[in-house]
Amino acid sequence: MKILGIETSCDETSAAVVMGDGQSFEVQGNIVSSQIKIHAKYGGVVPEVAARKHLEAILPVLWAVLGEKGQKQIDVVAVASGPGLITSLLVGNEVARILSYLSKKPLARINHIEAHIYANWLSPIREIRNPKSEIRNKYPISNIQFPALCLVVSGGHTELILMRGHGKYKVVGETRDDAAGECFDKTAKILGLGYPGGPAIAAEAARFMACLPVGRVHGLPAGRQGSWLMDKLLPRPMMDSPDFDFSFSGLKTAVLYMVRDLLKKNKMEEIRPAMAREIQEAIVDVLIAKTLRAAKKYNVKTVMLAGGVSANKRLRERFVEMMRRELPNTRYQMPDTKYCTDNAAMIAAAGYFHAIKKDFTPWQKLKVDPNWEL
């Protein structure tokens, strides 16, 4: 079965063709037109600008993946219908309606968060083999055993989702205010870094060990051999709460006050790498702790990462460490980094599982839902 995926939920215009044969997925084309450089000067996504850029990019992206004459024949059209920016979603959904009508192909309406989870079914699968948990990368569709737990973490979402089967979801934890990606963006702005904040914070954190000499920054404890030991100066909000919910607004405020105090005796370039490292560690500590406790409580057989922030190198390292140490008999994996951020291949992968259940939406009834909860 060949699925055309369409993604325009935020600031990426993407189309993909994915072949599913019941054993594995083959991504035959995945084109992403990013607007990051356009929105960077505003420090965030401007919905009206994003929608106009989607209008400009959608047809060239479709022709690039299908061929100008539509040489690649498809069996199903799958489109992200929410959650997301309503003006952006409308562009992709109107195009999907037209394609479904003209081609007379069935149409699958896909939840964007669900699609992020299904990025874990796309090769190459970044799975780690536990000693007692053999995973065959050759058969990615059958790799994941249920019940499964997925940490979905992005600019707009931080959720722990229990998956008991295809299409069977239960949100067991979610953010009460800022998502982790939003916290990265806002703290990066406080540090005078660019947008998006996640990669900018990660890059500064990577410089942490070699960037500053001992004793340079007043108010931050210095370690030996030029390293800095932050020793958890920032809070880890709700990390020890009995539930699985998240909160990152307090962390953002703590960063604001700490930077303000440190700037009384230091220059921004002197404190930035150390602060970036501590921000990243604080966010990752909370994500890992909550995921571990949820995985143990629900006795899951597979644990996954998903969403744009799951491309963060430090989060991926800590995820592997946690699973090897705490859940050695549980399968775990994460998408390839190219499928972590918004893309249409993951929309198509989710569309495949809708298609095999004949879960289609007539093109006349297709609607977007910017607040669609999984």
N, C-alpha and C positions, 0 to 999 in steps of 0.2 A: 504494500500500500504506500502510495506517494502522497505526502502531505505538504501543502504550502502553508507556511507560517507567516503571520504579519504582526509586527510589534511597533506600536507608537504610543506607549502609555506615558512617556515622560519626554526625554530629550534625545532618544535614539530612534532613528527610522530604520527599521530592519525587515528584511524578507528572507526566507530560507525555504529550501526544498529538502525534506528528509524522507528517506525510504525506511519503512519498518516492515520486517518480514516475520515477526513473531519470535525471532531469536536475537536480533540485534538491530541497531539503527545505523544507517549510513547517511551522513550529512553531505548531500550532493551540492549544496551551495548555501552560504550564509553571509549575506551582505549587511553591514551595519554602517549607517551614516550617522556619525556622532556630532552633537552640537556643543560639546564641552568648551571648545575655544570661544564660541559665540557667547555663552553664558558666563564664562570665567570673569569677564570684565564687570559683570553685575554682582558677582559673588554668590550666584545661585540661579536656578532656572526661572526664567520669566515666562509664564504660561502663554501669553499672546505671541511672543517671539517664537517659542517652541512650536506652536501650531502652524505659524506661517512657514517655518522651515520644514516641517513635515510635509506640507503641501508641495513645496518645491522639490523635495527629495523622494517622495513615495513612488512616483512612476519610474524615474531612473533606477531606483533600487529594485523595483519589481522586474523591469526589463533586464537588469544585470543578472538576476538570479534565474529568470525564466527564459531569457532570450527575447529579442525584440519582437519576434513573431510567435512567442509563446511555445517554442519548440518542446520545452519540457512539459509533458502532459501530467496532470495531477489528478488525484482521486478525491481529495478532501481539501477544503479551505479552513484553516484555523486562525483565529484572530484574538488578540488580547482585548477584552471588553471592560476591564477594570481589575483592581483599583488603579487609579492614576489621575492625571490631569484631564478633565473632561474635554477641553478643546483639542488636546493631543489625541485622546482616544477616538474622538469622532472621525478624525482623518482616516485612520486605519480601518475602522469599522465600516465607513461608507464605501471604501475601496473593496473591502471583503464582500459587502452586500452586492456590489456590482459584478464582481468576479463570479460569485456564486450564481447570480441570475444568468449571466451570459454563458457561463460554462455548464450550467445545470449540475454543478457538483455540490454535494452536501456541505453544510457550514457548521463548524464547531465553535462555540463561544467559550473562551478560555479565561479562567481567573489567572491574573498575572503572578500571584504568589504561588499558586499550584504549578505554574510553568517553571518558576525558579526551582522548585523541588525536583521537577523532572529533568532538569539539567544534569542530575546525577545518573541518568540513563544514557547519556551521550558519550561515546568514546572520543578521546581517551579518558577512561575513568581513573581518577587519581585516588585509587584505593590503596590501602596499606594492609598487608596480609598479617593478621595476628597468627601466632604459632598454631592455634587451634581453630582458626577461622579461614579456611581456604576459599578464595574468591577467584573465579575464572573470568579474566578480563575479556575473553573471547565472546562471552554471552552476557552482555551488560543488561539485557532486559530481564533475565532471570536471576541476576546477582542478588538483588535486594530482598531480604526476608522480612516478613511482617510478624509482629508489629514493629514499626520503624519510627524513629524520632528524628525530626529535622529542625535544625536551628536556621531559621531564615532571617538574615540580618542585612539590611540595606539602608539607604538614605531615608526611606519613609517607613520602614517596617523592622521590628525586632520581635520575632515570635518563635515559640517552641511549639511545633505541630506534631501531634501523634498521628501516625498513619497506620490504620489497621488493614488496609487493602487499597487497591486503586480506586480513587474517588471517595475514600472513607477517611475523613479528616476530623481531628478534634484539636482546637487551639488550647493548649494547657498552660501557656504563659505568653504574655505580650507586654509591650511597653505601655506605661501609664502616662508618658509625656513624650519627650524626645526619643527618637530612635537612635541607635548607635551611630549610624552613618551621619545623621543630623548633628550629633554631638561632635563627631570628627570635623564636620564642616564649620561649626560655630567656634570650636576651640582653635581651629586652624586660623580663622579670621582674627581671633584675639592675639595670636602669635604673629600676625602679619604675613601669613602664608596664603597661597593661592587656593583656588577652587578647581576640582573637588578636594575637600580637606583630607580624606582618608589617605590617598597616595602622598599628599604633601606632608602629613604627620609622619607617615611611615618612612619617608625619605629622610626627614630630620632625625627621627629616632635611630635610623641606621648609622648616622654620623656620631651618635652619642658617645661611644667609647673612645673615639680618637680625636674628637673635635676640640675638647677643652682641657687645659692644664689643671693640675690639682690646685685647689684653693682659689680659683679665679672668681667663682660666683659666691657672693655673700648670701647666706641663708639656705644654701644647699649643702648637705654633707658630702665631703670629698672622700674618695677611696684611694687605694694605692695604684701606682703605675698608670696614672692619668685617667682612671675610670671614675664614674660617679655612681654613688649608691643612693638612690632616691628614697629607698626604704618606705615606700607607700605613703608619701606625703599627701597625696590626694585621696579623697574618700572612694570607697567602692559601694555605691548606692544599692541597697536592697540585696547585697550579695548573700547575706545570712538570713534573709526573711524566709519564713516557712513555705511561701508560695513560689511560683516560678515566673512571676512578673518582673519587669525591668523598669528602671527609672534612670535617666541620664541628665535630666535638667539640673539637678544639684551638682553634678560633676562639672558641668559647664560653668556654673556660678563659682564654684571653688577655684577653677582655673583662672577666672577673671580676677578674683581677689588676690590669688597668689602671685599672678603676674604683676598686678598693680604694686604689691609690696616689694617684690624682687626688683622692679624697675627703679626703686628709690636709690639703689646702690649699684645697679648693673645695667648694662646696655642690653637691648632685646637680642642682638646676635649672640650675646654671651649666654643667655639663659634658654634660648629657643630649643637647641637640641635636647637638653636635659628635660625640659618641660614636655617636649613632644614624646620623648621616651616614656615619661610617667603617665601621660594621658593615654597612650596606647596600651600600656600595661594595665591601667585601671579598667579600661573598657574590656580588654580581653579577659582579665581576671573574673569579672562579673559574668561574661558570656559563658566561659568555660565552667565556672562553678554551678551555674543554674542548669546547664545542659547535662552535666554529670549527675546531679541529683535527680533530675527528671528521668534520665535513662535508667537509673537504678530503681526508682519508684515504679515505673511502668514495665520494668523487666523486658526491655526491647531487644530485638535480635539484630537491628542495624541502626547505626547513628550516622546522620549525614549533615553536611553544611550546605547552605545555598544563599544566594543573594550577592549583591555587589561587594559587600564588606568581607564576604568569605574568600575573596582574592587576597586579603591581607596576609602577608607572609608570616607574621608573628602569630596571628590567630590560627593559621594552619599548622604551624609548628607546635603550638600549645595543645591543639586538638589531638594531634598524633600522640604527644606525650601523655595526655590524659587517658586516652583509650588504651595505650599499651600498659600503663601502670594500673589503672583502676578497673578497666573492663577488658581483660585480655582474651575473653572468649566471645566477644561481641564483634560483629562485622562493622566496619566503618569506612567511609569514603567521602570524597568531595569532588565537585566538578572540576574539569580543567578550567584554568583561570579565564580563558576566552569565552566560556559559557557562564561565568559568574555574573557579569554585568548584563544589562538588558540586551536581549538578542532574540531573533525569531526562530532559531533552531529549537530552543526550549519550548516555545509556543507550539511548534509542530510536534515535538515529542509528546507533550501533554495531549495534543489533538489526536494522536494515534490511539491513546487509550479511551478517549471519548468515542472515536470512530468504531472501534471493535465492539463497543456496547450500543452502537447506533444512537448515541446521544448527540443529536443534531438540533440546530435551531433554524427554522425557516428564515430565509433572508428578509422576508417582510417583517419579522418579529425581532430581529436583532436590535438590541439596545445596549448602550454603554451604562456602566455604573461606577462612578469614580470612587465610591465608598464600599465596593463589593467585598464582603468578608467571606473568607474561605469556610 
